[in-house]
Amino acid sequence: MNRKTLFAALACALLVFSMLGCGATNHLQSVTLTASFINGVAPTGQSGFFNLDGLGGTIQLLATANYSNGKQVPLHGQQVTYTMIVDPDAPYAVAGDGSYVSLSAPPQTAQVSVTGLVTATEPAECTWVNMAQPPATTPSWAFVGDYLVTASYQGITSQPVYIPVASAAGIESTTNPTGQCGPSPTS
């Protein structure tokens, strides 16, 4: 081996090793979970929680892998595992008489598919309570129950998203004359 070939080989090896230490690596750092569609419509200005509105209503979740080089890659299909549980901090639904009952565990009331599609199923539930007091004539909503959904990919789990349910009717009152359950999709 001549000196030029040896020098070129050493220069290439040095370049490869120096790139490894300068951010050329591409490691998975986190997974982010959000909603890409709610009942077929892209959400605007909403994050953290997404209302599951109407029996058969859907929320399409989107998991994104975030890498150390800044690259973000949407995850599809069987690449990611979705987990849905009743939120232990908000485990209630509202009965027709206004009392609180335990929110049903999935797949009752809501289920998540392997593709991240959350669907409202039977039995219908309302996890929203109207906090407005007369003389108000419009409701003021707070949820007392929701599901937590996370996405896992290559051993990393996303932050949870919170999904309250409005698949049943709410309680009709002077502050909720239409008997709706939770905020309308446009509010």
C-alpha positions in Angstrom: 0.0 0.0 0.0 1.5 3.3 -1.0 1.5 6.5 1.2 -1.3 8.3 -0.8 -3.7 5.4 -0.4 -2.9 5.0 3.3 -3.3 8.8 3.8 -6.7 8.8 2.0 -7.9 5.8 4.0 -6.9 7.5 7.3 -8.5 10.8 6.2 -11.8 9.0 5.4 -11.8 7.1 8.7 -11.2 10.4 10.6 -14.0 12.1 8.7 -16.4 9.2 9.5 -15.5 9.2 13.2 -15.7 13.0 13.5 -19.2 13.0 11.9 -20.4 10.6 14.6 -19.6 13.1 17.3 -21.0 16.1 15.5 -24.7 15.3 15.4 -24.8 13.1 12.4 -26.5 10.4 14.4 -30.2 10.0 14.2 -31.7 8.7 17.5 -35.4 8.6 18.4 -35.9 11.1 21.2 -39.7 11.3 21.7 -43.1 10.4 20.3 -45.8 13.1 20.0 -49.5 12.3 19.8 -52.1 14.6 18.4 -55.4 14.5 16.5 -55.4 14.8 12.7 -59.1 14.6 12.2 -62.2 14.9 14.5 -65.3 13.5 12.8 -63.5 13.9 9.5 -62.5 17.6 10.1 -59.0 18.8 10.9 -59.0 20.4 14.3 -57.9 24.0 14.7 -56.3 25.6 17.7 -56.9 22.6 20.0 -54.3 20.4 21.7 -54.1 18.2 24.8 -57.7 17.1 24.8 -60.1 16.2 22.0 -63.9 15.8 22.5 -65.4 12.5 21.2 -68.7 13.9 19.9 -71.7 11.7 19.0 -72.3 8.0 19.1 -70.1 6.7 16.3 -68.0 9.9 16.4 -64.3 9.5 15.6 -61.0 11.0 16.4 -58.0 10.0 14.1 -54.9 10.2 16.2 -51.5 10.8 14.7 -48.2 9.7 16.3 -45.0 11.4 15.2 -41.5 10.1 15.9 -39.1 13.0 16.8 -35.4 12.4 16.1 -32.2 14.0 17.5 -31.4 15.5 14.1 -34.7 17.4 14.1 -36.5 15.1 11.7 -40.2 14.3 12.4 -41.7 11.2 10.9 -45.4 10.3 11.0 -46.0 6.8 12.2 -48.6 4.7 10.5 -50.3 1.3 11.0 -48.6 -1.4 13.1 -45.5 0.7 13.7 -47.1 2.2 16.8 -49.1 0.7 19.7 -52.0 2.7 21.1 -53.2 2.3 24.7 -56.5 3.7 26.0 -57.5 3.7 29.7 -60.0 5.5 31.9 -58.3 8.6 33.4 -57.8 7.7 37.1 -58.1 11.5 37.9 -61.4 11.9 36.0 -63.2 8.5 36.0 -66.8 9.6 35.8 -69.8 9.9 33.4 -72.9 11.9 34.2 -76.1 9.9 34.6 -79.5 11.3 33.4 -80.3 12.4 37.0 -77.1 14.4 37.3 -75.3 11.9 39.5 -71.8 10.6 38.7 -71.3 7.0 37.6 -68.1 5.2 36.7 -67.0 5.7 33.1 -67.0 2.4 31.3 -63.6 0.8 30.4 -62.7 0.5 26.8 -63.9 -1.0 24.4 -67.2 0.1 25.9 -68.1 3.7 25.2 -64.9 4.3 23.3 -62.2 2.1 21.6 -59.0 2.8 19.7 -57.9 0.8 16.6 -54.4 -0.3 15.7 -54.4 2.7 13.3 -55.2 5.2 16.0 -58.8 5.7 15.2 -60.8 6.4 18.4 -64.6 5.6 18.0 -67.5 6.3 20.3 -69.3 3.0 21.0 -72.3 1.8 23.1 -73.1 2.5 25.8 -73.4 6.2 25.0 -72.0 8.4 27.8 -71.7 12.1 28.7 -68.6 13.0 30.7 -69.3 16.7 30.6 -71.1 18.7 33.4 -72.7 22.1 32.9 -71.3 24.4 35.6 -73.4 27.5 34.6 -75.8 28.9 37.2 -79.0 30.9 36.6 -79.5 33.6 35.4 -77.1 32.3 32.7 -78.9 30.9 29.7 -75.9 29.2 28.1 -73.9 26.3 29.4 -70.4 26.4 30.8 -68.6 23.1 30.4 -66.2 21.0 32.5 -65.4 17.4 32.0 -65.5 14.9 34.9 -64.4 11.9 32.9 -62.1 11.1 30.0 -59.9 8.5 28.5 -56.1 8.8 28.3 -54.6 7.6 25.1 -50.8 7.1 24.5 -48.8 5.9 21.6 -45.6 3.7 22.0 -42.9 3.2 19.4 -39.5 1.5 19.8 -39.8 1.6 23.6 -40.8 5.3 23.9 -44.3 6.4 25.0 -45.9 9.7 24.0 -47.5 12.2 26.2 -51.2 11.3 26.9 -54.1 13.0 25.1 -57.3 13.4 27.0 -60.6 12.4 25.4 -63.8 13.4 27.1 -67.0 11.8 25.6 -70.2 13.4 24.4 -72.0 10.5 22.8 -75.2 10.7 25.0 -77.5 13.6 25.7 -76.8 16.0 28.5 -79.1 17.3 31.1 -81.7 19.8 30.0 -82.0 22.9 32.2 -82.4 26.6 32.1 -78.7 27.0 31.5 -78.7 24.1 28.9 -82.1 24.4 27.2 -81.1 22.1 24.3 -79.8 19.3 26.6 -76.5 19.1 24.8 -73.5 17.2 26.3 -70.4 19.3 26.2 -69.2 22.1 24.0 -70.3 22.1 20.4 -67.6 21.1 17.9 -67.3 24.8 16.7 -66.9 26.3 20.2 
